[in-house]
Amino acid sequence: MSRRNHTTELGCIAGEDLSDLGAGKEGWLVNSPNLLVSLDTHSLALANRSLILILNWSQSINGRPDPEIHRAVKIRPELSPIEAEYISAVEWLVFDDNIRVLAVGTSCGYLLIFSIHGRLIHRQIVNPGKILKLRVRGVKLDLTQDTSSEEVCVVMPGVIARFEGSEIKKLLQRWFQATSSQFWDEDFDDSFEDYGNSVASLPYQLWNVSKYGLCADAAITGVMPPPLMEIQVPLYLLNLSDFIVGQSSQRYYCAVTIGDDAVISAFRSLVGAILSKVVPATFSTIASFSKLLWRSDQTPTKKPEAKSQPFARASPLTCLKDHPRKGEKLTLSPSGTLAAITDSLGRILLLDTQALVVVRLWKGYREASCLFVEMLAGKDKATSRANYNEHSKSDYCLCLAIHAPRKGIVEVWQMTTGPRLLTIPCPKGSKILQPTYRFSSAKTSSSSYVPLEVFFLNGDSGQISVLNRFLH
């Protein structure tokens, strides 16, 4: 089959700015272990150890960049040369209220938030150590309440931190309101940089998940009911806990980790166990702005030493050790009930995160990458094209896209035990990407459903394309 039948070209990121990240050499996008990529609906963030480049790619018919839109923003975060600190993770934070910022993790455990224009909004220590990944997601708490849980998960070796999405949104709203009210201040740019170092910190929860060794990747899969007993429960009984929630109202976060010592391990922690400020907020965020507004002449006080908070209790549930197999990458489904895990032996494991059971296995996929995608399977092609944006969630089927770079293909498999629906060629030097989760708003209409999509970024040509939603 021709790839043109299954993908649509959207734009191009080619430009001189990419040369700072090594562009121009064949395979530059996939061969550099320090190159990080994060995709938004119309923006792309690329970073190496010290530089972040934000590109707005145009959605033109011929795929050529629009000069009016195709602008690059370069960000050079202030990093510690003594600690040899470097950028280790990037991810977009997108809210429906037209708030779009970039979250950055460093090798010293700091979380930085930048505006799309490169201004530092927030800087906070999470825990000493390298931030491996920033994972943004949202799930429904249960089927009876129309309440969602939205979070930013910070993954570190043996450590998981959880930030509540609503808390991040409040901080960003205060920042944007303050910036819009101070646009007339000609000295604003110089003094406002101190805001990113405000002592007011985002509350978060912190768990130590290193019982079975340091993790290479991890994710909070959702909220689970309490187990049958507080002692260790066998795996075959875990799925029965839904029937014995009874009098208990306690609920637990469930986290899955992968790593070198244990291919898969799972933990639980009580919801709301620790949710406190990292340091005593002697000056609130608003107070720091008041000082700028009223031109206080007081000498600045010494900044308090950044401290991380104590760990909440994380109880182990199970682990799978299979030496010399090592877990490498983890991808969650939208609901968090399925996880695709790649290992060092070229296998892909599909994990049921509720029963903690591997329900499917693929072999022969070394260096593979996986993304969940929603497809219009069984729909008429013409009808699908005509009503591309008029489908509900029930029209889509959940699939797993597997990029096998050694084979030069991308396969699409229907979940959970369905057949392979599609195989398309993927040029060498390409990555598959997915836009970050968009935090919901109270004003968001539930009538329009935006499915998960998979994008292709060809590093050698700069072309960005999307996998078509229809299959037939």
C-alpha positions in Angstrom: 0.0 0.0 0.0 1.1 3.6 -0.6 1.7 5.7 2.4 -0.2 8.6 0.7 -3.4 6.7 1.1 -3.1 6.6 4.9 -1.4 9.9 5.9 -2.1 13.5 5.2 0.8 16.1 5.1 0.2 19.1 7.4 3.3 21.2 7.3 7.0 21.6 7.5 9.5 22.6 10.2 12.6 22.9 8.0 14.6 26.0 8.7 18.0 27.5 9.7 17.1 27.5 13.4 17.2 23.7 13.5 20.9 23.7 12.8 21.5 24.5 16.5 20.0 21.1 17.3 22.1 19.2 14.7 19.7 19.3 11.7 21.4 18.9 8.4 22.9 15.5 9.2 21.1 12.4 8.1 19.2 10.8 11.0 19.8 13.8 13.4 16.3 13.5 14.8 16.6 9.9 15.9 20.3 9.3 16.5 20.9 11.9 19.2 20.1 10.5 22.7 19.9 14.0 24.1 17.3 15.4 21.6 13.8 15.8 23.1 10.6 16.4 21.2 7.1 17.4 22.3 4.2 18.0 20.0 1.2 20.3 20.4 -1.6 20.8 17.9 0.3 23.4 15.9 3.6 23.7 17.7 6.7 21.6 18.2 9.2 21.9 21.0 12.7 20.4 20.5 15.5 20.5 23.0 19.0 19.4 23.6 20.9 19.7 26.9 20.9 23.5 27.0 18.6 24.9 24.3 14.9 24.7 23.7 13.4 25.6 20.3 9.7 26.2 19.8 8.4 26.0 16.2 5.0 26.8 14.9 4.3 24.7 11.9 1.8 25.8 9.3 -1.1 23.7 8.2 -1.0 24.5 4.5 -2.4 22.3 1.7 1.0 22.0 -0.1 2.9 21.4 3.2 5.2 24.4 2.7 5.8 26.6 5.7 3.9 29.9 6.1 6.5 32.7 6.8 3.9 34.6 8.9 3.3 31.6 11.2 6.6 29.7 11.0 8.5 31.5 13.7 11.0 30.1 16.1 11.5 30.9 19.8 14.7 30.0 21.5 14.9 29.4 25.2 18.1 28.9 27.2 17.2 28.0 30.7 19.4 29.1 33.6 21.2 25.9 34.5 23.7 25.2 37.2 27.2 24.8 35.8 28.5 23.5 39.1 26.0 20.6 39.1 26.5 20.1 35.3 22.7 20.5 35.1 21.0 20.0 31.7 17.5 19.7 30.2 16.2 16.1 30.6 12.5 16.4 29.7 10.0 18.7 28.0 6.2 18.6 27.6 3.5 21.0 26.6 0.8 22.0 29.1 -2.3 23.1 27.2 -5.6 24.3 28.7 -8.9 25.0 26.9 -8.8 28.6 28.1 -6.1 29.5 25.5 -3.3 28.9 28.0 -0.3 27.1 26.5 3.0 26.8 28.2 6.0 24.5 28.1 7.1 22.4 31.1 10.8 21.5 31.4 12.5 19.0 33.7 16.2 19.2 34.5 18.8 16.7 35.6 18.9 18.2 39.1 15.2 17.7 39.7 13.8 21.1 38.9 10.5 21.7 37.2 10.5 24.9 35.0 7.5 26.4 33.2 8.0 28.8 30.3 5.6 30.8 28.3 5.5 30.3 24.5 7.6 33.5 24.2 10.3 32.0 26.4 9.6 33.9 29.7 10.1 31.9 32.9 6.8 31.5 34.8 7.7 29.1 37.5 10.7 27.2 38.9 10.5 24.6 41.6 12.5 21.7 43.0 10.7 18.4 42.9 13.3 16.0 44.2 17.1 15.8 43.8 17.8 13.6 40.8 17.2 13.5 37.1 13.7 14.1 35.7 13.2 11.3 33.2 9.8 12.2 31.8 6.9 14.6 32.2 3.5 12.9 31.6 0.3 14.8 31.2 -3.0 13.0 31.3 -6.6 13.1 32.6 -9.1 10.4 33.5 -12.6 10.1 34.9 -12.6 9.2 38.5 -15.5 6.7 38.1 -18.6 6.1 36.0 -21.1 7.6 38.4 -19.6 11.1 38.9 -18.9 13.6 36.2 -15.6 14.6 37.9 -12.2 14.3 36.2 -8.7 13.8 37.6 -6.1 15.8 35.6 -2.5 15.7 36.5 1.1 16.2 35.6 3.2 13.2 36.5 7.0 13.7 37.0 9.0 10.5 36.6 12.5 10.2 38.2 14.7 7.2 39.0 12.7 5.4 41.8 10.5 8.4 42.4 7.1 9.6 41.1 5.6 13.1 41.8 2.0 14.1 41.0 0.9 17.7 40.4 -2.8 18.5 40.3 -3.8 20.1 37.0 -6.1 22.6 38.6 -3.3 23.9 40.8 -1.1 24.5 37.8 -3.9 26.2 36.0 -4.5 28.6 39.0 -0.8 29.6 39.0 -0.8 30.2 35.2 -4.0 32.2 35.4 -2.5 34.5 38.0 0.6 34.9 36.0 -1.2 35.8 32.8 -3.5 38.2 34.6 -0.5 39.9 36.1 1.3 40.2 32.8 -1.7 41.6 31.1 -2.2 44.2 33.8 1.5 45.3 33.7 2.1 45.7 30.0 2.4 49.5 30.4 5.4 49.2 32.8 8.5 49.9 30.8 10.7 48.3 33.5 8.5 45.2 33.6 10.7 42.9 31.7 13.6 43.3 34.0 11.8 42.9 37.3 9.3 40.3 36.2 11.9 37.6 35.8 12.1 37.2 39.5 8.5 35.9 39.5 9.7 32.5 38.2 11.8 32.1 41.4 9.0 33.0 43.7 9.0 31.0 47.0 5.3 30.1 46.4 5.4 26.6 45.1 2.9 24.2 43.6 1.6 21.5 46.0 2.3 18.0 44.9 2.5 14.4 46.1 5.8 12.4 46.1 6.2 8.7 46.2 9.3 6.4 46.5 8.9 3.5 44.1 12.4 2.1 44.2 11.6 -1.1 46.2 12.3 -3.2 43.1 15.0 -1.0 41.7 15.3 2.3 39.9 12.7 2.9 37.2 13.3 3.9 33.6 9.7 5.0 33.0 6.5 5.1 35.1 3.0 6.4 35.0 0.0 6.9 37.4 -2.6 4.7 35.8 -5.6 6.1 37.7 -7.6 5.7 40.9 -8.3 2.2 42.2 -10.7 1.0 45.0 -9.1 -0.4 48.2 -7.9 -4.0 48.1 -9.5 -6.9 49.9 -7.1 -6.7 52.8 -4.3 -4.4 53.8 -1.8 -7.2 53.5 -0.4 -8.3 50.1 -3.2 -9.6 47.9 -2.4 -12.2 45.2 -2.7 -10.9 41.6 -5.7 -13.2 40.8 -7.7 -11.5 43.6 -7.0 -7.9 42.7 -9.7 -7.7 40.1 -12.3 -8.8 42.7 -11.8 -5.7 44.9 -14.4 -3.8 42.9 -17.1 -6.0 44.4 -16.0 -5.5 48.0 -15.7 -1.7 48.3 -18.5 -1.9 50.9 -18.1 0.6 53.8 -14.7 1.9 52.9 -14.5 5.2 51.1 -10.7 5.2 50.7 -9.3 5.2 47.3 -5.7 4.7 46.0 -3.6 6.0 43.2 -2.1 3.1 41.2 1.3 3.5 39.6 3.1 1.2 37.2 6.9 1.4 36.8 9.4 -0.3 34.4 13.1 -0.6 34.7 16.3 -2.7 34.6 15.7 -4.8 37.8 12.0 -5.3 37.4 10.4 -5.3 33.9 7.1 -4.3 35.5 6.2 -3.3 39.0 3.0 -1.7 40.5 2.4 0.4 43.6 -0.5 2.1 45.3 -0.8 5.2 47.5 -3.7 6.7 49.4 -5.4 9.6 47.5 -4.6 12.8 49.4 -2.0 11.3 51.6 0.3 14.3 51.3 -0.6 17.4 49.4 1.3 20.3 51.0 3.5 23.2 50.0 7.1 22.3 49.3 8.4 25.2 51.4 6.5 27.6 53.8 5.2 30.4 51.5 6.4 33.4 53.4 5.5 35.4 50.4 2.6 34.4 48.2 2.6 34.7 44.5 0.3 37.7 44.7 2.5 39.3 47.3 5.5 39.1 45.1 3.6 40.9 42.5 2.5 43.6 44.9 6.1 44.4 45.7 6.7 44.9 42.0 3.6 47.0 41.6 4.3 49.3 44.5 8.0 49.7 43.8 9.1 48.6 47.3 12.6 50.0 48.1 13.3 47.3 50.7 16.5 45.4 50.1 15.7 41.9 48.8 15.8 39.1 51.3 18.0 36.1 50.8 16.1 33.4 48.9 15.3 30.3 51.0 17.1 27.1 50.2 15.0 24.9 47.9 13.9 21.8 49.6 11.8 18.8 48.4 9.1 17.4 50.5 8.9 14.0 52.4 7.6 10.9 50.6 4.1 9.7 51.0 3.7 5.9 51.5 3.6 3.8 48.4 2.8 0.2 49.0 4.1 -2.4 46.5 1.4 -4.5 44.7 3.4 -6.8 42.4 6.5 -7.0 40.2 7.7 -9.1 37.3 11.5 -9.9 37.2 12.8 -11.7 34.1 16.6 -11.2 33.9 18.1 -10.1 31.5 14.9 -8.4 30.2 14.7 -4.7 31.0 11.7 -2.4 30.6 12.4 0.6 28.3 9.4 2.7 27.4 5.8 2.8 28.7 2.7 4.2 26.9 -0.8 4.6 28.5 -4.2 4.3 26.9 -6.6 7.3 27.4 -8.4 5.6 30.2 -5.3 4.3 31.8 -6.5 0.7 31.8 -4.0 -0.5 29.2 -0.2 0.1 29.0 2.1 -0.8 26.2 5.6 -1.6 27.4 8.7 -2.1 25.3 11.6 -4.1 26.6 15.3 -4.8 25.7 14.5 -8.1 24.0 12.4 -6.5 21.3 9.1 -7.4 22.8 6.0 -5.3 23.4 3.8 -6.2 26.4 0.2 -5.1 26.7 -0.6 -4.7 30.4 -4.1 -4.6 31.9 -3.4 -2.0 34.6 -6.5 -2.9 36.6 -5.9 -6.7 36.9 -2.1 -6.2 36.5 -1.9 -9.0 33.9 -0.1 -9.0 30.6 -2.9 -9.7 28.1 -0.9 -9.6 24.8 2.6 -9.9 23.6 4.4 -8.9 20.3 7.9 -10.2 19.4 10.6 -8.9 17.0 10.2 -5.1 17.6 13.6 -3.9 18.7 13.8 -0.1 19.4 10.1 0.2 18.8 7.9 3.1 19.9 4.2 2.7 20.7 1.3 5.2 20.8 -2.4 4.5 21.3 -4.6 5.9 18.6 -8.4 6.0 17.9 -9.5 5.0 14.4 -12.8 5.0 12.5 -12.7 1.3 11.7 -15.5 -0.1 9.5 -16.7 3.3 8.4 -17.2 4.2 4.8 -14.3 6.3 3.5 -16.4 8.8 1.7 -18.7 9.3 4.7 -15.7 9.6 7.0 -14.2 12.3 4.9 -17.4 14.3 4.6 -18.1 14.2 8.3 -14.6 14.1 9.6 -15.3 16.2 12.7 -18.9 14.9 13.4 -18.1 11.6 15.1 -18.7 10.7 18.7 -16.4 8.7 20.9 -18.4 5.5 20.3 -17.6 5.7 16.6 -13.9 5.1 17.2 -12.0 1.9 18.2 -8.9 2.0 20.3 -5.8 0.8 18.5 -2.1 0.6 19.1 0.4 2.1 16.6 3.8 0.4 16.7 6.7 2.1 15.0 9.4 -0.5 14.1 12.3 1.6 12.8 14.5 -1.4 12.0 11.7 -2.6 9.7 10.9 0.9 8.4 7.1 0.4 9.1 4.3 1.5 11.4 1.6 -1.1 12.2 -1.8 -0.4 13.7 -3.4 -3.1 15.9 -6.9 -3.1 17.2 -7.3 -3.4 21.0 -7.4 -5.5 23.0 -7.0 -8.8 21.0 -8.0 -7.5 17.6 -6.1 -8.0 14.3 -3.5 -5.9 12.6 -5.5 -3.3 10.7 -2.8 -1.4 8.8 0.9 -1.5 7.8 2.4 1.6 6.2 6.1 2.4 5.4 7.8 5.0 7.6 10.9 6.7 6.2 14.2 6.3 8.0 14.9 9.1 10.5 11.3 9.6 11.4 9.5 9.7 14.8 5.9 9.1 15.7 4.4 11.7 18.0 1.2 12.6 19.7 -0.1 16.0 20.9 -0.2 16.4 24.6 -3.3 15.9 26.6 -5.5 19.1 26.7 -6.7 20.0 30.2 -10.5 20.5 30.1 -12.5 23.5 31.1 -15.9 23.9 32.6 -16.9 25.7 29.4 -15.8 23.0 27.1 -18.5 21.5 25.0 -19.0 17.7 25.4 -20.6 17.4 22.0 -17.3 17.6 20.1 -14.9 14.7 20.6 -11.3 14.9 19.6 -9.8 11.5 19.2 -6.2 10.4 19.7 -4.1 10.8 16.6 -0.6 9.9 15.6 1.7 12.3 13.8 4.8 11.5 11.8 7.8 13.8 11.9 10.4 13.2 9.2 13.7 14.7 10.5 15.5 14.6 7.2 12.8 16.5 5.2 11.1 18.4 8.0 7.6 17.2 6.9 4.9 16.7 9.5 2.0 14.4 8.6 -0.9 12.7 10.4 -2.3 9.2 10.2 -5.8 9.3 8.7 -8.6 8.3 11.1 -10.5 6.0 8.7 -9.3 2.5 7.8 -11.6 1.4 5.1 
